[in-house]
Amino acid sequence: MATPTPLLKDELDIVIPTIRNLDFLEQWRPYLSPYHLIIVQDGDPAKVVKVPEGYDYELYNRNDINRILGPKASCISFKDSACRCFGYMMSKKKYIFTIDDDCWVAKDPQGKDINAMEQHITNLLTPSTPLFFNTLYDPYRKGADFVRGYPFSMREGVPTAISHGLWLNVPDYDAPTQLVKPAERNTRFVDMVMTIPKNTLFPMCGMNLAFDRSLIGPAMYFGLMGDGQPIGRYDDMWAGWCCKVICDHLGYGVKTGLPYIHHSKASNPFVNLKKEYKGIFWQEEIIPFFQQIQLSKEAVTVEQCYLELSKLVREGLNGVDPYFTKLADAMVTWIEAWTEINSKSPKVTPPIKSK
């Protein structure tokens, strides 16, 4: 009997940011090895990152980013997992799945391995329902449907742009919560997928995330974070706020819940606090800012929306800190670089590829 072709094998890239050897991929081999990997090496470009045999991949380090983007490389964060968004830019596939290198295959309550890739693809290929909440959550899942009272005119749903997965074991906590709950672990598996309602923001975590690059790719900019910047660990949050505002404006949906991965280790809360502490204060003004944003009717593409958003950031958040003027500039540079790279044919050849 022939082995079935993996879902979206030729339409999906896996993006991984890393500073170390990717031994964790051995555990993921049954699920990820059929797909193409784009690895973005953070930190010292002279360090050799080893990838398990049998994987098809391309690997970029900081020298490659500088070579490919030239002066526009300034928009790609250094010494922060936000560097992963360079992989989104270099992909030519319709879909992206991104995962951190400390994430393992999780098990469901029956002890069976969870194929996170398969669930993300299912989420992306089924519609979202942001306009009216279904009390049985995702009505497109097997064994569920729209409940009584759900308007028939809304049952077609909208295209799903983002699939946001969750984590067992180490939760995605900020540093203060880590410090007061150092031993807490998430053991609760909730068999649920839901659409995040329109005009509702959420804290997006980048360690277990998939998205439709053709729908929302240019907005998946993980900000200017890490080395040389006054903030870190808000890269995925920033992308989540921007993407959700744009998805709401353009009529796309965001799903959260399944799939789970196993987050294997907690990062140092004291190091995290140093990276996060300004963001902890700033978010109290950033979130209300995003909640009141209204994009114009003239913004009909993701790129147009993002450039309009960059102007609003410059005008609305500069009073919080001058950093946001710098971030707004980086948002514009990101769109310029995205447009330039994605208009090139053929694709830029990476220096390191699997044999």
N, C-alpha and C positions, 0 to 999 in steps of 0.2 A: 504494500500500500504506500503510495507516494506521500511524502511529508507535505502538509499544506503550506503554501507561501505565507510568510508572516504578513499581518495586516500593514498596508501602506509601506511596504519594504522600500520602494523606490521613491516615496514621497515624504520621507521623514528623516531628519538628522537628529542625532543626540549630541548635545553640547555639554561639556564638562569643564569647569574651571578647576585648576589643581596646582599644588606646589610639590606634589610627591608622586611616587610610583603608583600606578593605578591597579594595584593588586585586588582591590575591591570588585573589579570587573569579573573576576573568576566566578564569584557567586552569581553574578547577573548573566553569565554566558548563555543559558538556555533562552533568555528573553531579549537580550540586547545584541548578541553577536551577529544576527542577520542585518543589522542596520549600520549605517555609516556614522562614525564619530567625528566631531570637531572638538579638539582639546585645546583649551586656552591656558597656557602655562603662565602662572603669576610668579612674581618675584624674580630671582636670579636667572637670566636666560642662559647662563653657562651650565646650569644644572641639567643633567640628563634625566628626563622622565621616561620610565619604562612602561610600556603597554603590553599586556598579555598577548601572546601569539594568537592569530586567528581573527583578530579584529581588523576591520577596514577603517582607517582613520587618517586624519590630517592633524598636525600639531603646530600651533603658532605660539611664539613667545614674544616678549616685549620688543625685541629687535625686529621681528617680522611685522608687528603692529606699526612700528615707526616707519619701516620701509614701505609698507603698503599704503598707509594713510598720510605719510609725510606730516606737515604741520597740523593736520586734523587729528592726529593721534592724541592730541591733548585732551580729547573728550573721553578717552578710554581710561578708566581708573587703574591705579597701580597699587599693588599690595592690598587688594580687596576683591572679593568674589564678583564684584560688579564687572570685572574684566570679561566675564562670560558673554556679555552682550556683543563683543566683537565677533564671537562665533555666530550669533544670530545674523549679523551683517554679512558674514562670509558665506553662509548657507545659500543654496539656490532651491531648497526644497519648500514644499507647501506647509509642512508642519515641523515643529521643534519640540523635543522633550529635553529638559535640562534637569540634571541631578548632581548633587554634591558627592564628593569622593569619600564621605564618611557615612553613606547611606547603604544599607543592606536590604536584601529581599526580606520583606515582612511575612508573617504567617497569620492566617485567619484564625478564628476561634476553634476550628476543627484541626488546626495544625498544618494546613495546606499552604504551600507557598503562594504568595499573591503576585500575579503577573501585572505589575503596575502599568507597563506599557499598553497592554490590551485594554485596561479600564480607561486610561487616558484617551485612547483612540475612540473607544465607545462614546465617551463624553463629548469629544470634539465632533463626531459624526452624527450626533443626535441634537435636535434643537434645544434651545433654552427658553425659559418662560419668565422673563424679567418684569413683564407688565402686570401680571396677576399671579398671586401666590397659590400654588397647589398644595393642599395640606397633606397629600401623600408624597410630597417632595417631587422627585423627577418622574413625571408621568410616562416617560418613554422607556423606563426600565421594565424588564420582564416582571410580570405580576402586579404592575401598577397601571394606573390610567388617570384621566382627569376626573375629579370628584364632582358630585352633583353641585350645580351652581356655578361651575366654571364656564365662562362665556365661550360658545362655540366659535365665535369670530377670532378668538385668540389662541385656539388650540394648534394652529400651525407652528407657533413659536417663532423664534428668530435664530439666525446662525450662531453657533457657539464659537467664540473667539479664544476663550481661555478655559483650561481645565486645571484647577488648583487642588493638588493632592495633599494629604495629611501625613502624620508620622506617629509611629508607636515608639516606645521607650523614652528617649530624651525629647521633651516638648520644645517648641520654638518660643522660649521665653526671653524677655529682656533681662538685662543684668540685675536690676533690683529684685525682680521675681526669682531669678536664679539664686540670689544671695539668701533670701528668706526661705526658699524651698530647695535646698541643694540636692536632696535625695529623691525629690519627686520624679516619678516616671509615669508616662501615659500608657496604661494597659487596657484602656477601654476602646474596643473596636466597635464603631457605629456603622452599620451597614446602610449607608445613606449617601445619596447625591442630591444636591439642591441647587437651584439657580439663585444667585444673589440678586435681590430685587433692584429695579431701576432706581437711580438716585440714592443708592446705598453704597458707601465705601466699605472696604475690608482690608485687613492687614495681609498682604500677599507675601508668602514665603517662597523663595526661589529654589529651595532644595529639592522639590518634587513638583515640577510644573511642566505643563504642555500648553502649546498655543498654536493657533492657525496663523502662520507667518504671513500668508497672503491677505488676511483680514486686519491684523493688528501689529504686525512685525515692526514697523517704524516707530511705534510708541513704546516698544519694549526696551527702552533705554534705562539702564540701571543707575543712572545718575553719575555724578562726579564725587567719588568717595575715596577713603583710604589715605595712602601716603600723600602728604602735602595738603590735605583737606581737613577742615575742622570737624568732620563727622565720618562715621563708618557704620556699617550694619543697618543702614536705612536704604540701601540700594534697591532691594526688591520692593520695599514699602513704597518708595518714590515711583517706581515703575507701575506698581499696582494702582496707586491713586490716579496717575495720569491715564493709564489704560482704561480704568473703570469709567472715568469721565468721558473719554472718547467713545468707548463702547456704548454708553448710554446715549450719546449724541448721534452716533451712526446707526444705532439699532442692532447691536450685537449683544450676545449674552456671555455670562461668566458662571461656570459651575464650580462648586467646591464640595469636598467630602472624599469619597473613594477616588483614587486608590491610596492605600497606606504604604509607606516604606518604613523600614526600621532605622531610626536615627541612632547611630551607634555610640556617639560620645558627646558629652557636654563640653563646650568651649569654656575657657577660663572667665568667670564672671567679672573679675577685677579688670582684666584686659578689655572685656566687652563694655564695662562701665566707662572706661576711658574713651572708647570709640563712640558710645551712644549718648553720653550725658547731655550734650547740646541738643541732640535730636529729641530727647525726652522732654525738654522744655519747648523746643520749637514745634513739636507735633501738635501742641495745644492750640497753636495759631495756624499751622499748615492745614490741618484737617477742616476747620471751618472755612478756610480759604477755598479748598477744593469743593466743599459742599455747596458753595454759592456760585460756582462758575457756570456761566451760560455761554457756550460757544455759538458763533454766528451761523446763520443759514448758509453763508458763502463757503464755510469750511465743510467740504464734502468728501475729502480724502483724509486718510490718517495723517499724511504729511502736513496738509493744510491745518488740520486740527492741532497738531503738535507745535507747529510754528506759532499759531495763535495762542496756544497755551504758554509757550515760552515768553511771549510778550506780557501775558497776565502775571506770570511768575515774577518777571522783572519789575512790574508796576506794583504788584500786591504784596510781595514778600521781601523786597529790599529793606523795608523798615524793620523787619525781624532781624536781619543780619546781611551785611554786604555780600556774604557768600552766595546768596540767592541770585545776585546779578551775575556772578561767575557761573553759576549753575545754568542760568537762562542762556548765557552765551554758549555753554557746552551743549545745551539742547539744540540750538541752531546748528552748531558744528556737526553734531551727530546726524541730523537730517541731511546736511550737505554731503557728509561722508557716505551715508546710506545710499543716497541718490547716485552718487558718483560710482560707488562700488557695484551697485546693482544695475547700472546701465552698461557696465563693461561686458564684453563678450570676446573671447572666452573668459571664464572665471580665472582670477589670480591663482597661480599655482603655489601651494605652500612648500616650504623647504623640506619638511619632514612628512612623509606619507608611509602608510603600511606597504610592505612589499607585495 
